């Protein structure tokens, strides 16, 4: 999973990226070049399971965040940045929630609308270049491609993002090769001063986000940067002083999971205890392939336990005795918190 940290100039997006990942992008990077940072997904269920297998290696799931270098001096996004953004699975748009260097007050609702307009125009450009070729007889990549793109053009002409176009799952899959920007899930991140981290979302932004079906997360990039530099105990104390339960980094990761409809399943054993990330609705055979392609190809059955059952009973043997371990076939839909052991042939 790759989440792009995006935003208009001077929104603080790079500060937020650095606070989340500990990476500092090179300011000399040319427009469109991407800096990646990997963050572990802390999961208390996984950490509790590890206590049942103390010699085992503990391996967390990971989220990759990306920061795209923008052209200096521009008010919006340059073409190189827009092209790089097509590689992301979702966007987290950082909105300025503090006065700029001239003292001008923030207007995050306008920033949200401005970036959306740029994404819509970029997608409209793609559609308007493709449609004439299809109309002249170019072979479509999938049935009804011309008709679907015509529908999308109407949506984009109305300045509406494609994520609100009511696409079916099949239509979304067919369009995946286009990597439309406004089709990607979006999270709004309001970057505020330390004193404002517990204040409610401004009404204008809340309304603009609700209209676009976008969730808003409030954080202070500067506060998160300071937290990232502290040890675990000092960080907890700092959060308590601010009246917060957890860092925005963890809330950010949870929001990213929700944004992409992701869940975690676990594998456990004496060698490692590990979390794996899949999309909700993934079947057991595909989840096996996430672990290793050989397991998918030779899939026979999946032994399934719930993590809460193993934690409550204390061992796999007791889960088996209590009837909490079951066998499932390849079409079983894996649930968040499942523990899988894959039976497979050679």
C-alpha positions in Angstrom: 0.0 0.0 0.0 1.4 3.3 -1.1 -0.2 6.5 0.2 0.9 9.8 -1.4 1.2 12.8 1.0 0.1 15.6 -1.3 -0.8 19.2 -0.9 -0.5 22.7 -2.3 2.8 24.6 -1.7 3.4 25.7 1.9 0.7 23.4 3.4 3.3 21.6 5.4 3.1 18.3 3.5 6.8 17.6 3.7 6.8 18.3 7.5 4.0 15.8 7.9 5.7 13.2 5.7 9.0 13.6 7.7 7.1 13.3 11.0 5.4 10.1 9.9 8.4 8.4 8.3 11.5 10.0 9.8 12.7 10.6 6.2 13.7 14.1 5.1 13.2 14.6 1.3 16.1 16.3 -0.5 14.9 19.8 -1.3 17.1 19.7 -4.5 15.0 16.9 -6.0 13.6 17.8 -9.4 9.8 18.0 -9.8 8.0 14.7 -9.9 10.8 12.7 -8.0 9.4 10.7 -5.1 10.7 10.1 -1.6 9.4 6.9 0.0 9.2 6.2 3.7 8.0 2.9 5.3 6.1 2.9 8.6 5.3 -0.1 10.7 1.6 -0.7 11.5 1.5 -1.2 15.3 -1.2 -3.7 16.2 -1.8 -4.7 19.8 -3.3 -8.0 18.7 0.0 -8.9 17.0 2.1 -7.8 20.0 -0.1 -9.9 22.3 0.2 -12.9 20.1 4.0 -12.6 20.1 4.0 -13.2 23.8 2.7 -16.7 23.2 5.7 -17.3 20.9 8.5 -15.4 22.7 11.5 -16.7 20.6 9.7 -15.9 17.3 10.5 -12.8 15.2 7.9 -10.1 15.3 7.0 -8.7 11.9 4.5 -5.8 11.6 2.6 -4.9 8.5 3.9 -1.8 6.8 2.5 1.2 5.0 4.6 3.1 2.4 4.1 6.9 2.4 5.4 9.0 -0.5 6.3 12.7 -0.9 6.5 14.1 -4.4 8.9 17.0 -5.1 7.0 19.9 -6.6 8.3 22.7 -8.9 9.3 25.7 -6.8 7.3 28.9 -7.1 4.1 27.3 -8.4 0.8 27.8 -6.7 -0.5 24.4 -7.9 0.8 21.1 -9.0 3.1 20.7 -12.0 2.6 18.0 -14.7 5.6 16.0 -13.4 4.0 15.8 -9.9 0.6 14.8 -11.3 2.2 12.0 -13.3 4.1 10.7 -10.3 0.9 10.7 -8.2 -0.8 8.2 -10.5 1.4 5.5 -9.0 -0.2 5.9 -5.5 -3.1 3.8 -4.1 -4.6 6.7 -2.2 -3.9 10.4 -1.3 -3.6 12.2 2.0 -4.0 15.9 1.2 -2.3 18.1 3.8 -4.3 21.4 4.3 -2.7 24.5 5.8 -4.4 25.2 9.2 -2.0 28.1 10.2 -1.3 31.6 8.9 1.2 31.7 6.1 4.5 33.7 6.1 2.6 36.9 5.2 0.1 36.4 8.1 -2.8 35.5 5.7 -5.3 33.2 7.5 -5.7 29.6 6.4 -8.5 28.5 4.0 -8.4 24.7 4.0 -11.8 24.4 2.4 -10.5 26.3 -0.6 -7.3 24.2 -0.7 -9.4 21.0 -0.7 -11.5 22.3 -3.7 -8.4 23.7 -5.5 -6.5 20.4 -5.5 -9.6 18.4 -6.4 -10.1 20.8 -9.4 -6.5 20.0 -10.5 -7.0 16.3 -10.3 -10.3 16.5 -12.2 -8.7 18.5 -15.0 -5.8 16.1 -15.2 -8.3 13.2 -15.6 -10.4 15.1 -18.1 -7.3 15.6 -20.2 -6.8 11.8 -20.3 -10.4 11.1 -21.2 -10.5 13.8 -23.9 -7.4 12.4 -25.6 -8.6 8.8 -25.4 -12.3 9.2 -26.5 -11.6 10.5 -30.1 -9.4 7.5 -30.8 -12.1 5.1 -29.7 -14.6 7.0 -31.7 -12.4 6.6 -34.8 -12.3 2.8 -34.3 -9.4 2.1 -32.0 -9.9 -1.3 -30.4 -11.3 -0.9 -26.8 -9.3 -2.4 -24.0 -12.6 -3.8 -22.5 -16.3 -4.0 -23.6 -18.2 -0.7 -23.4 -15.0 1.3 -22.8 -16.2 4.1 -25.1 -19.6 4.4 -23.3 -17.9 4.3 -19.8 -15.4 7.0 -20.7 -18.3 9.1 -22.1 -20.0 8.8 -18.7 -16.8 9.8 -16.9 -16.4 12.8 -19.2 -19.9 14.0 -18.0 -18.8 13.6 -14.4 -15.5 15.4 -14.9 -17.1 18.2 -17.0 -19.3 18.9 -14.0 -16.1 19.2 -11.9 -17.0 16.1 -9.9 -14.2 13.6 -8.9 -14.5 10.1 -10.3 -14.5 8.5 -6.8 -18.1 9.9 -6.6 -19.1 8.5 -10.0 -20.9 5.4 -8.6 -18.6 3.0 -10.5 -19.3 -0.7 -10.0 -16.4 -2.9 -8.8 -16.1 -4.3 -12.4 -16.0 -0.8 -13.9 -13.3 0.3 -11.4 -11.2 -2.8 -12.3 -11.5 -2.1 -16.0 -10.4 1.5 -15.4 -7.4 0.6 -13.3 -5.0 1.0 -16.2 -5.8 4.7 -16.5 -4.8 5.4 -12.9 -7.3 8.2 -12.7 -6.2 10.7 -10.0 -9.7 11.8 -8.9 -10.8 8.1 -8.6 -8.3 7.4 -5.8 -9.5 7.5 -2.2 -8.7 10.7 -0.4 -8.1 11.7 3.2 -7.9 15.3 4.2 -5.2 16.1 6.8 -5.6 19.5 8.5 -2.1 20.6 9.7 -2.6 23.0 12.6 -0.4 24.7 15.3 0.2 22.8 18.6 -2.4 24.9 20.4 -5.1 23.8 18.0 -4.7 20.1 17.9 -7.8 19.4 20.0 -10.0 22.0 18.4 -12.9 20.9 16.1 -12.6 20.9 12.4 -13.6 24.4 11.0 -17.2 24.4 9.8 -16.4 25.4 6.2 -13.9 22.5 5.9 -16.3 20.0 7.5 -19.0 21.0 5.0 -16.6 20.8 2.0 -15.3 17.4 3.2 -18.8 16.0 3.8 -19.8 17.1 0.3 -16.9 15.2 -1.2 -17.3 12.2 1.2 -13.8 12.8 2.6 -12.7 12.2 6.2 -10.7 14.9 8.0 -7.9 14.1 10.3 -6.5 16.9 12.5 -2.8 16.9 13.4 0.2 19.2 14.0 3.1 18.3 11.7 5.5 20.1 14.1 4.1 18.2 17.1 4.4 14.9 15.3 7.9 15.7 14.3 8.8 16.3 18.0 7.1 13.0 19.0 9.0 11.1 16.4 12.3 12.2 18.0 11.3 11.0 21.5 11.6 7.5 23.1 8.4 5.6 23.7 7.9 6.6 27.3 8.7 10.3 26.7 6.3 10.3 23.7 3.5 8.9 25.8 4.1 11.6 28.5 4.1 14.3 25.8 0.8 13.0 24.4 -0.7 13.0 27.9 0.4 16.7 28.4 -1.5 17.5 25.1 -4.5 15.6 26.2 -4.1 13.0 23.4 -4.4 9.2 23.7 -2.2 8.3 20.7 0.0 10.0 18.1 -1.5 11.2 14.9 0.8 8.8 13.1 -1.1 5.8 14.5 -4.5 7.5 13.7 -3.1 8.4 10.3 -2.3 4.7 9.6 -5.7 3.6 10.9 -7.4 6.1 8.6 -5.3 4.9 5.6 -6.4 1.3 6.3 -10.0 2.4 6.4 -9.5 4.5 3.2 -8.4 1.5 1.2 -10.7 -1.0 3.0 -7.7 -3.0 4.3 -7.6 -5.6 7.0 -4.9 -7.7 8.7 -4.6 -11.4 9.1 -1.8 -13.1 11.1 0.5 -16.1 10.8 2.1 -17.5 14.0 4.7 -20.0 14.8 8.0 -20.6 16.6 9.9 -18.8 13.8 7.8 -15.7 13.4 4.6 -13.9 14.3 3.6 -11.8 11.4 0.8 -9.5 10.2 -0.3 -9.4 6.5 -2.3 -6.7 4.8 -5.1 -7.6 2.4 -8.2 -5.9 1.0 -11.5 -6.7 2.8 -13.2 -9.4 0.8 -10.0 -11.3 -0.1 -10.5 -15.1 -0.3 -8.2 -17.6 1.5 -6.4 -18.8 -1.7 -5.4 -15.2 -2.5 -4.4 -14.5 1.1 -2.1 -17.6 0.8 -0.5 -16.0 -2.2 0.3 -12.9 -0.2 2.5 -15.2 2.0 4.1 -17.0 -0.9 3.0 -17.8 -4.5 3.7 -21.5 -3.9 1.0 -21.6 -1.1 -1.5 -20.1 -3.6 -0.7 -22.5 -6.3 -0.7 -25.6 -4.1 -3.5 -24.5 -1.8 -5.5 -27.3 -0.2 -7.2 -25.9 2.9 -6.7 -23.1 5.4 -6.6 -23.8 9.2 -8.3 -20.7 10.7 -8.4 -19.4 14.3 -9.5 -16.1 15.6 -6.8 -14.1 17.2 -9.0 -13.4 20.2 -9.6 -17.1 20.7 -5.9 -18.0 20.7 -5.2 -15.1 23.1 -8.0 -16.2 25.5 -7.2 -19.9 25.4 -3.4 -19.6 25.3 -2.4 -22.2 22.7 -3.3 -23.7 19.4 -3.9 -27.1 21.0 -6.5 -25.6 23.4 -8.2 -23.9 20.4 -8.4 -27.2 18.7 -9.9 -28.9 21.8 -12.4 -26.1 22.2 -13.5 -26.3 18.5 -12.1 -22.9 17.8 -9.8 -24.1 14.9 -11.6 -24.9 11.7 -10.8 -25.9 8.1 -11.8 -23.5 5.3 -11.6 -23.9 1.5 -10.1 -21.6 -1.1 -13.3 -19.4 -1.3 -13.4 -18.6 2.4 -13.4 -14.8 2.8 -10.6 -13.9 5.3 -11.7 -11.7 8.2 -9.8 -9.1 10.1 -7.9 -10.7 12.9 -7.9 -14.3 11.5 -4.9 -16.5 12.0 -4.2 -18.7 9.0 -2.1 -21.8 8.6 -2.1 -22.9 4.9 -2.2 -26.6 4.0 -0.7 -27.0 0.6 0.6 -29.6 -1.8 4.0 -29.7 -3.4 
